[in-house]
Amino acid sequence: MRNDSRSAPLTPEERWGELGLYGARGMSGGEALARQLDYQASNRLLSVNTPHGLTIRLRYLTWDNGGDQWLRRAGITATDRTIARWKNGQQRPRPANLKKIDRAFWIRRRAHLTECYKRRLWDDGRGTRIEIHPVNQKQVEANRHRELRVRRINVRMQWAPIVDAWSSNDYAALDDLWQSIASDLGSDHSAYSYVSHVGFGV
């Protein structure tokens, strides 16, 4: 039996109710926000496992006066000569270094995109309209289904903290911010603690 005490914040499962136990598929709203921002940031960007994708990342990480500092911060201990060979396509990094390069790239890219995304999503106070797709209930027995539909809502005030939380990989903060967005959906807002997708453009 669920504890009715409200001394601690409700978990996503508690906010959603028991439906998730019966086969609904989805993710927390905070994760959906992060995935959409990741998608926008990586749109048309090739994987680090492709030669061109690797070249883009290495140039991005070393293009300014900082030299190889971003690579060093990521824990890469290869010599300057080896890194130069990576940049020139003469040598391919080992899988472990590819992962470090990709992680360093995303840390720097998110930092660069933060202010740009805040401005675009804030849009001089007009905000940005998002489309919220409910959880997938295909695996849920008919008598357990909830009547959920795609919802659309304009988000204004939350974008700056959302982008900051995304940039710092703070998924707990993203989930909290999502709850403030979902609360504007009305009486069935708890049914959108989990979603299948959140769509918006940047």
C-alpha positions as CSV (number, residue, x, y, z in Angstrom):
1,M,0.0,0.0,0.0
2,R,1.3,3.5,-0.8
3,N,2.3,5.7,2.0
4,D,0.1,8.8,2.0
5,S,2.7,10.9,3.7
6,R,3.6,14.0,1.8
7,S,6.8,14.8,3.7
8,A,9.0,13.7,0.8
9,P,8.5,14.5,-2.9
10,L,6.6,12.0,-4.9
11,T,8.7,9.8,-7.2
12,P,7.8,9.7,-11.0
13,E,6.2,6.3,-10.4
14,E,4.0,7.7,-7.7
15,R,3.1,10.7,-9.8
16,W,2.3,8.5,-12.7
17,G,0.3,6.0,-10.6
18,E,0.5,2.3,-11.2
19,L,0.1,2.3,-15.0
20,G,3.8,1.9,-15.6
21,L,3.6,-1.5,-13.9
22,Y,1.3,-2.8,-16.6
23,G,3.5,-2.4,-19.6
24,A,3.4,1.3,-20.5
25,R,6.7,2.5,-22.2
26,G,8.2,5.9,-21.8
27,M,10.8,8.1,-20.0
28,S,10.6,10.8,-17.5
29,G,9.8,14.3,-18.9
30,G,13.2,15.6,-17.8
31,E,14.9,12.9,-19.8
32,A,12.7,13.7,-22.8
33,L,13.7,17.3,-22.6
34,A,17.4,16.3,-22.5
35,R,17.0,14.0,-25.5
36,Q,15.3,16.7,-27.6
37,L,18.1,19.2,-26.8
38,D,20.7,16.5,-27.6
39,Y,18.9,15.8,-30.9
40,Q,18.9,19.5,-31.8
41,A,22.6,19.8,-30.9
42,S,23.6,16.7,-32.9
43,N,21.4,17.2,-35.9
44,R,23.3,16.3,-39.0
45,L,26.4,15.6,-37.0
46,L,28.2,12.4,-37.9
47,S,29.2,9.8,-35.2
48,V,32.7,10.0,-33.7
49,N,33.2,6.5,-35.1
50,T,33.3,7.9,-38.7
51,P,36.4,9.6,-40.0
52,H,34.6,12.9,-40.7
53,G,32.8,12.8,-37.3
54,L,36.1,12.3,-35.5
55,T,37.8,15.1,-37.5
56,I,35.0,17.5,-36.6
57,R,35.3,16.8,-32.9
58,L,39.1,17.1,-32.9
59,R,39.0,20.4,-34.7
60,Y,36.2,21.7,-32.4
61,L,38.2,20.8,-29.3
62,T,41.4,22.3,-30.5
63,W,40.5,25.2,-32.7
64,D,41.3,28.1,-30.4
65,N,44.3,29.1,-28.3
66,G,43.4,26.5,-25.7
67,G,45.2,23.9,-27.8
68,D,44.7,20.4,-26.5
69,Q,43.4,21.3,-23.0
70,W,40.0,19.9,-23.6
71,L,41.5,16.6,-24.6
72,R,43.7,16.6,-21.6
73,R,40.8,17.4,-19.3
74,A,39.0,14.4,-20.8
75,G,41.8,12.2,-19.5
76,I,43.7,11.6,-22.9
77,T,47.4,11.1,-22.2
78,A,48.5,10.5,-25.8
79,T,51.5,12.5,-27.0
80,D,51.2,15.7,-29.0
81,R,52.6,13.9,-32.0
82,T,49.9,11.2,-31.7
83,I,47.2,13.8,-31.4
84,A,48.5,15.5,-34.5
85,R,48.3,12.2,-36.3
86,W,44.7,11.9,-35.2
87,K,43.9,15.3,-36.6
88,N,45.6,14.6,-39.9
89,G,43.8,11.3,-40.3
90,Q,47.1,9.4,-40.2
91,Q,46.1,7.4,-37.1
92,R,42.9,6.3,-35.5
93,P,42.4,6.7,-31.7
94,R,41.7,3.5,-29.7
95,P,38.1,2.9,-28.7
96,A,38.7,4.2,-25.2
97,N,40.1,7.5,-26.5
98,L,37.3,7.8,-29.0
99,K,34.8,7.8,-26.1
100,K,36.8,10.4,-24.2
101,I,37.0,12.6,-27.4
102,D,33.3,12.3,-27.9
103,R,32.6,13.1,-24.2
104,A,34.9,16.1,-24.3
105,F,33.3,17.3,-27.5
106,W,29.8,17.2,-26.0
107,I,30.9,18.9,-22.8
108,R,32.3,21.8,-24.8
109,R,29.5,21.9,-27.3
110,R,26.8,22.1,-24.6
111,A,28.7,24.9,-23.0
112,H,28.8,26.8,-26.3
113,L,25.2,26.2,-27.1
114,T,23.8,27.2,-23.7
115,E,23.3,30.9,-24.1
116,C,22.2,30.5,-27.8
117,Y,19.5,28.0,-26.8
118,K,18.3,30.2,-23.9
119,R,17.8,33.1,-26.3
120,R,16.1,31.1,-29.0
121,L,13.8,29.2,-26.6
122,W,12.9,32.3,-24.6
123,D,12.2,34.2,-27.9
124,D,11.9,37.6,-26.3
125,G,9.3,36.4,-23.8
126,R,7.2,34.6,-26.3
127,G,8.6,31.2,-25.3
128,T,8.5,28.1,-27.4
129,R,5.6,25.7,-28.0
130,I,6.3,22.1,-27.2
131,E,4.4,18.9,-28.2
132,I,4.1,16.3,-25.5
133,H,3.5,12.7,-26.6
134,P,2.1,10.4,-23.9
135,V,3.6,7.0,-23.0
136,N,3.2,4.1,-25.3
137,Q,0.4,1.9,-24.1
138,K,0.5,-0.8,-26.8
139,Q,1.6,-3.4,-24.3
140,V,-1.0,-2.4,-21.7
141,E,-4.2,-4.5,-21.4
142,A,-7.3,-2.7,-22.6
143,N,-8.8,-2.4,-19.2
144,R,-5.7,-0.7,-17.9
145,H,-5.5,1.9,-20.6
146,R,-5.8,5.6,-19.8
147,E,-7.2,8.0,-22.3
148,L,-4.2,10.2,-23.1
149,R,-3.6,12.4,-26.1
150,V,-0.8,14.5,-27.5
151,R,-0.7,17.8,-25.7
152,R,0.7,21.1,-26.8
153,I,1.8,23.9,-24.4
154,N,3.8,27.1,-24.7
155,V,6.8,27.2,-22.3
156,R,8.2,30.5,-21.3
157,M,9.8,30.9,-17.9
158,Q,11.5,27.6,-17.5
159,W,13.9,27.6,-20.5
160,A,17.0,29.1,-18.8
161,P,17.1,26.6,-15.9
162,I,16.2,23.8,-18.3
163,V,19.1,24.6,-20.6
164,D,21.5,25.1,-17.6
165,A,20.4,21.7,-16.2
166,W,20.9,20.0,-19.6
167,S,24.3,21.6,-20.0
168,S,25.4,20.2,-16.6
169,N,23.8,16.8,-17.1
170,D,21.5,17.4,-14.0
171,Y,18.7,15.1,-14.8
172,A,17.2,15.5,-11.3
173,A,16.7,19.2,-11.9
174,L,15.3,18.5,-15.4
175,D,12.7,16.2,-13.8
176,D,11.7,18.8,-11.3
177,L,11.4,21.5,-14.0
178,W,9.3,19.1,-16.1
179,Q,6.9,18.8,-13.2
180,S,6.4,22.6,-13.2
181,I,5.6,22.4,-17.0
182,A,3.3,19.4,-16.6
183,S,1.4,21.1,-13.8
184,D,0.0,23.5,-16.5
185,L,-1.7,20.6,-18.3
186,G,-4.6,20.5,-15.9
187,S,-6.1,17.8,-13.8
188,D,-4.4,14.9,-15.7
189,H,-0.9,16.4,-15.4
190,S,0.4,13.5,-13.4
191,A,-0.3,11.2,-16.3
192,Y,2.5,13.1,-18.2
193,S,5.2,12.6,-15.7
194,Y,6.3,9.9,-18.1
195,V,6.2,10.5,-21.8
196,S,7.3,8.9,-25.0
197,H,8.6,12.1,-26.7
198,V,8.7,15.8,-26.3
199,G,9.1,17.8,-29.5
200,F,10.2,21.4,-30.0
201,G,12.6,23.3,-32.3
202,V,15.6,25.4,-31.4
